[in-house]
Amino acid sequence: MIDWNKFADEIKSRQRFVLTTHIRPDGDAIGSTVAFAEILERLGKEVLLCGGFALPNSLRSLDVKGRFKQIGVSATIEELNAYDALIVLDTSAWAQLGPMSDAVRAFPGKKMVLDHHVSSDDLGAESFKNTEAEATGRIVVDAADALGVALDLSIAVPAFCAVATDTGWFRFSSATADTYRLVARLIEAGAKPDELYKELYENDTLGRLKLIGRALANATPDLEGRLIYTFLELSDFEAAGALPSESEDIINMLLAVNGTQFAVILVEQKTGGFKISLRSRCDVNCAKLAEVFGGGGHKKAAGLFIADPLPTAMQKILDVVRAAM
């Protein structure tokens, strides 16, 4: 468990913070980072948000102040190095940092990690990790409590989105009674679930809808329906008129097929190779399978990258999944 006294001491002894998170960010990544920035600012700290990505349109509403910078585009390593501390949220993996990895390695000040993932690399940072937490958003709320910062609307909204998205809007088994108690606090502080759901899930582009159609058309059952997999190539994005970020969460739709226990999606990257996401509704551990290829994540959800053409990448990941099942 996290030593919150130690964490509070580290925060209180420093003034200027860089916050970063993983590439291909999800709601937990952006929500927890923005919420923690707000917490630090309540303490009178100076905060810079920077990542190795352009913020996806679907998550821009969480960064209401437009503070996220992109390394190498709107922020430099030299700029970051002038800060006292750097905190990585929602990942402990070098591969997940993308272009920010060089900045993290070069950072001369204190480095810390706030994360809930089981998989972990040595980032040269002090780790404050709770692998039992349903989302990093939970850890951020715990941090607010440890730092004596009261929850308000600007903290509650991104924190709620972080927890809600990482639990599949409370559908996943990671959502517990404690999750609902946490959510009650966030609602009391001003978060409105109906409005936030609409912003996050009912604000799709036509391109995303067409992309979903292509992914579902490519879906293939295996192992008597217990396994289902699909893929998206660059040509699918072009034909649909969709952005790379608009493939997020499509994999969860595959699990709606009756009898499916495990889902796989391969998404071609502009730089080559395939980003692969895994989802499990059985005893097969996604994180362990992802680690075979240098990826990581949770028992029920994980990701990895294979730098091969589609037939080879698909064969490699399916061989491992089939053997595990």
C-alpha positions as CSV (number, residue, x, y, z in Angstrom):
1,M,0.0,0.0,0.0
2,I,1.0,3.6,-0.4
3,D,2.9,5.4,2.3
4,W,0.8,8.6,2.2
5,N,2.9,10.4,4.9
6,K,6.0,9.9,2.8
7,F,4.1,11.1,-0.3
8,A,2.8,14.2,1.4
9,D,6.3,15.1,2.6
10,E,7.6,14.8,-1.0
11,I,4.9,17.0,-2.3
12,K,5.0,19.7,0.4
13,S,8.8,20.0,0.1
14,R,8.7,21.0,-3.6
15,Q,7.0,23.9,-5.5
16,R,7.1,23.2,-9.2
17,F,5.7,20.0,-10.7
18,V,5.6,18.4,-14.2
19,L,2.8,15.8,-14.6
20,T,2.8,13.3,-17.4
21,T,0.9,10.2,-18.5
22,H,1.0,7.5,-21.1
23,I,0.6,7.8,-24.9
24,R,-2.8,6.9,-26.5
25,P,-4.3,8.3,-23.3
26,D,-7.7,7.1,-21.9
27,G,-10.1,8.7,-19.5
28,D,-8.1,7.6,-16.5
29,A,-4.8,9.0,-17.8
30,I,-6.2,12.4,-18.6
31,G,-8.7,12.6,-15.8
32,S,-6.3,11.6,-13.0
33,T,-3.6,13.9,-14.4
34,V,-5.9,16.9,-14.6
35,A,-7.4,16.2,-11.2
36,F,-4.0,15.9,-9.6
37,A,-2.9,19.2,-11.2
38,E,-5.9,20.9,-9.5
39,I,-5.0,19.4,-6.2
40,L,-1.4,20.7,-6.4
41,E,-2.7,24.1,-7.4
42,R,-4.9,24.2,-4.2
43,L,-1.6,23.9,-2.3
44,G,-0.1,26.8,-4.2
45,K,2.1,24.7,-6.4
46,E,3.0,25.5,-10.0
47,V,2.1,22.7,-12.4
48,L,3.0,21.9,-16.0
49,L,1.0,19.1,-17.8
50,C,3.0,17.5,-20.7
51,G,2.7,14.2,-22.7
52,G,4.1,12.5,-25.7
53,F,0.8,13.0,-27.6
54,A,-1.7,15.4,-28.9
55,L,-4.8,15.4,-26.7
56,P,-7.6,13.3,-28.4
57,N,-10.7,15.3,-29.2
58,S,-12.8,12.9,-27.2
59,L,-10.9,13.8,-24.0
60,R,-10.4,17.6,-24.5
61,S,-13.4,18.3,-22.3
62,L,-11.5,17.0,-19.3
63,D,-8.7,19.6,-19.9
64,V,-11.0,22.6,-19.6
65,K,-8.1,25.0,-19.1
66,G,-6.2,23.7,-22.1
67,R,-3.1,23.1,-20.2
68,F,-1.7,19.9,-21.8
69,K,1.4,20.5,-23.8
70,Q,3.1,18.0,-26.2
71,I,6.8,17.3,-25.8
72,G,8.8,18.4,-28.8
73,V,5.9,20.5,-30.1
74,S,4.8,23.0,-27.4
75,A,7.3,22.0,-24.7
76,T,11.0,21.1,-24.5
77,I,13.1,18.9,-22.3
78,E,15.0,22.0,-21.2
79,E,11.7,23.7,-20.1
80,L,10.7,20.6,-18.1
81,N,14.1,20.3,-16.4
82,A,13.6,23.7,-14.7
83,Y,10.9,22.1,-12.5
84,D,11.5,20.5,-9.1
85,A,9.7,17.2,-9.6
86,L,8.2,15.1,-12.3
87,I,5.2,12.7,-11.6
88,V,4.2,10.0,-14.0
89,L,0.5,9.0,-13.6
90,D,-1.3,5.8,-14.8
91,T,1.7,4.0,-16.1
92,S,5.0,2.4,-15.0
93,A,6.2,1.4,-18.4
94,W,8.8,3.1,-20.6
95,A,7.1,2.0,-23.8
96,Q,3.9,3.7,-22.6
97,L,5.6,7.0,-22.3
98,G,6.5,7.3,-26.0
99,P,8.3,10.6,-26.8
100,M,8.2,11.6,-23.1
101,S,10.6,8.7,-22.2
102,D,13.6,10.8,-23.1
103,A,12.4,13.7,-21.0
104,V,11.7,11.4,-18.0
105,R,15.2,9.9,-18.3
106,A,16.8,13.3,-18.5
107,F,14.9,14.9,-15.7
108,P,17.3,16.0,-13.0
109,G,14.8,16.5,-10.1
110,K,12.7,14.2,-8.0
111,K,10.7,11.6,-10.0
112,M,7.6,9.8,-8.7
113,V,5.0,7.5,-10.1
114,L,1.3,7.3,-9.2
115,D,-0.2,4.2,-10.7
116,H,-2.4,1.2,-10.3
117,H,-1.0,-1.2,-12.9
118,V,0.6,-4.4,-12.0
119,S,3.2,-4.3,-14.8
120,S,6.2,-2.1,-14.0
121,D,9.5,-1.0,-15.3
122,D,12.2,0.8,-13.4
123,L,11.6,4.5,-14.3
124,G,14.2,5.7,-11.9
125,A,11.3,7.1,-9.8
126,E,9.9,6.6,-6.3
127,S,6.7,4.5,-6.8
128,F,3.5,5.2,-5.0
129,K,1.4,2.4,-6.4
130,N,-1.8,0.6,-5.4
131,T,-2.5,-2.3,-7.7
132,E,-5.8,-3.0,-6.0
133,A,-7.2,0.4,-7.0
134,E,-9.8,0.3,-9.8
135,A,-8.3,3.4,-11.4
136,T,-5.5,5.9,-10.9
137,G,-8.3,8.4,-10.3
138,R,-8.9,6.6,-7.0
139,I,-5.3,7.1,-6.0
140,V,-5.5,10.8,-6.9
141,V,-8.5,11.2,-4.6
142,D,-6.6,9.4,-1.9
143,A,-3.8,11.8,-2.5
144,A,-6.1,14.8,-2.0
145,D,-7.2,13.3,1.4
146,A,-3.6,12.8,2.4
147,L,-2.7,16.3,1.4
148,G,-5.7,17.8,3.2
149,V,-7.3,19.2,0.0
150,A,-11.1,19.2,-0.1
151,L,-12.8,17.9,-3.2
152,D,-14.4,20.5,-5.4
153,L,-16.0,20.6,-8.8
154,S,-12.7,21.0,-10.7
155,I,-11.2,18.0,-9.0
156,A,-14.4,15.9,-8.9
157,V,-15.2,16.0,-12.6
158,P,-11.9,14.7,-14.0
159,A,-11.6,12.2,-11.1
160,F,-15.1,10.9,-11.7
161,C,-14.3,10.4,-15.4
162,A,-11.1,8.7,-14.5
163,V,-12.8,6.1,-12.3
164,A,-15.9,5.7,-14.5
165,T,-14.0,5.1,-17.7
166,D,-11.5,2.6,-16.2
167,T,-14.3,0.6,-14.8
168,G,-16.3,0.6,-18.0
169,W,-18.8,2.9,-16.4
170,F,-18.9,0.6,-13.4
171,R,-19.6,-2.5,-15.5
172,F,-16.2,-4.2,-14.8
173,S,-15.5,-6.5,-11.9
174,S,-13.0,-3.9,-10.6
175,A,-16.0,-1.8,-9.5
176,T,-16.7,-2.6,-5.9
177,A,-18.8,-1.2,-3.0
178,D,-15.8,1.1,-2.2
179,T,-16.0,2.4,-5.8
180,Y,-19.6,3.5,-5.3
181,R,-18.7,5.2,-2.0
182,L,-15.9,7.1,-3.8
183,V,-18.3,8.0,-6.6
184,A,-20.8,9.3,-4.1
185,R,-18.2,11.7,-2.8
186,L,-17.4,12.9,-6.3
187,I,-21.1,13.5,-7.1
188,E,-21.5,15.4,-3.8
189,A,-18.6,17.6,-4.9
190,G,-20.4,18.4,-8.2
191,A,-19.8,15.7,-10.7
192,K,-22.9,15.0,-12.9
193,P,-22.8,11.5,-14.3
194,D,-25.4,12.0,-16.9
195,E,-23.7,15.1,-18.4
196,L,-20.3,13.5,-18.3
197,Y,-21.5,10.3,-19.9
198,K,-22.9,12.4,-22.8
199,E,-19.6,14.2,-23.2
200,L,-17.5,11.1,-23.2
201,Y,-19.7,8.5,-25.0
202,E,-22.4,10.4,-26.9
203,N,-20.2,12.8,-28.8
204,D,-18.8,10.5,-31.5
205,T,-17.9,11.6,-35.0
206,L,-19.4,9.9,-38.0
207,G,-15.8,8.7,-38.7
208,R,-15.7,6.8,-35.4
209,L,-19.1,5.2,-36.1
210,K,-17.8,4.0,-39.5
211,L,-14.6,2.8,-37.9
212,I,-16.6,0.8,-35.4
213,G,-18.5,-0.8,-38.2
214,R,-15.2,-1.8,-40.0
215,A,-13.8,-3.3,-36.7
216,L,-17.0,-5.3,-36.1
217,A,-17.1,-6.5,-39.7
218,N,-13.5,-7.8,-39.3
219,A,-14.4,-9.7,-36.0
220,T,-13.7,-13.4,-36.0
221,P,-14.7,-16.0,-33.4
222,D,-12.3,-18.7,-32.3
223,L,-12.1,-21.5,-29.8
224,E,-15.8,-22.3,-30.2
225,G,-16.6,-18.6,-29.5
226,R,-14.7,-18.2,-26.3
227,L,-12.1,-16.0,-28.1
228,I,-12.9,-13.2,-30.5
229,Y,-10.4,-11.0,-32.4
230,T,-10.4,-8.2,-34.9
231,F,-8.1,-5.7,-36.5
232,L,-8.0,-2.2,-38.0
233,E,-5.5,-1.2,-40.7
234,L,-4.6,2.3,-41.8
235,S,-6.8,1.8,-44.8
236,D,-9.8,1.4,-42.4
237,F,-9.1,4.7,-40.8
238,E,-8.8,6.4,-44.2
239,A,-12.0,4.8,-45.5
240,A,-13.9,5.8,-42.4
241,G,-12.5,9.3,-42.1
242,A,-11.5,8.5,-38.5
243,L,-8.6,9.7,-36.3
244,P,-6.2,7.2,-34.7
245,S,-7.6,8.0,-31.3
246,E,-11.0,7.0,-32.4
247,S,-10.3,3.3,-32.1
248,E,-10.3,3.6,-28.3
249,D,-12.7,1.3,-26.4
250,I,-13.9,-0.6,-29.6
251,I,-12.4,-3.8,-28.1
252,N,-15.0,-3.7,-25.3
253,M,-17.8,-4.0,-27.9
254,L,-16.4,-7.5,-28.9
255,L,-17.2,-8.8,-25.4
256,A,-20.9,-8.2,-26.0
257,V,-21.0,-11.4,-28.1
258,N,-22.6,-14.2,-26.1
259,G,-20.1,-16.7,-24.8
260,T,-17.0,-14.5,-25.4
261,Q,-14.4,-14.8,-22.7
262,F,-11.4,-13.1,-24.3
263,A,-11.1,-10.3,-26.9
264,V,-8.1,-9.1,-29.0
265,I,-7.9,-6.1,-31.3
266,L,-4.9,-5.2,-33.5
267,V,-4.6,-1.5,-34.6
268,E,-2.1,-0.5,-37.2
269,Q,0.1,2.4,-36.3
270,K,1.3,5.2,-38.7
271,T,4.9,4.5,-37.7
272,G,4.5,0.8,-38.5
273,G,3.5,-2.3,-36.5
274,F,0.4,-2.9,-34.5
275,K,-0.9,-1.7,-31.1
276,I,-2.7,-4.7,-29.6
277,S,-5.3,-4.5,-26.8
278,L,-6.4,-7.5,-24.7
279,R,-9.6,-7.9,-22.6
280,S,-10.4,-10.9,-20.4
281,R,-13.6,-12.1,-18.8
282,C,-12.0,-15.4,-17.6
283,D,-9.0,-16.5,-15.6
284,V,-6.5,-15.7,-18.4
285,N,-4.3,-12.8,-17.2
286,C,-4.0,-10.1,-19.8
287,A,-1.0,-8.5,-18.2
288,K,1.0,-11.7,-18.2
289,L,0.3,-12.2,-21.9
290,A,1.2,-8.6,-22.7
291,E,4.5,-8.9,-20.8
292,V,5.6,-11.6,-23.2
293,F,5.9,-8.8,-25.8
294,G,7.1,-6.1,-23.5
295,G,3.7,-4.7,-22.8
296,G,1.7,-4.6,-19.6
297,G,-1.5,-3.6,-17.8
298,H,-4.0,-5.3,-15.6
299,K,-5.3,-8.9,-15.2
300,K,-8.5,-8.0,-17.1
301,A,-7.1,-5.4,-19.6
302,A,-3.6,-4.9,-21.1
303,G,-1.8,-3.6,-24.1
304,L,1.3,-4.3,-26.2
305,F,3.0,-3.5,-29.5
306,I,4.3,-5.9,-32.2
307,A,6.4,-4.4,-35.0
308,D,5.4,-6.9,-37.6
309,P,3.0,-6.9,-40.6
310,L,-0.6,-7.9,-39.8
311,P,-0.4,-11.7,-40.6
312,T,2.7,-12.1,-38.4
313,A,1.5,-9.9,-35.6
314,M,-1.9,-11.7,-35.5
315,Q,-0.3,-15.1,-35.5
316,K,2.1,-14.2,-32.7
317,I,-0.5,-12.8,-30.3
318,L,-3.2,-15.4,-31.1
319,D,-0.7,-18.3,-30.5
320,V,0.0,-16.9,-27.1
321,V,-3.7,-16.3,-26.3
322,R,-4.8,-19.7,-27.5
323,A,-2.2,-21.5,-25.5
324,A,-3.3,-19.6,-22.3
325,M,-6.9,-20.4,-22.9
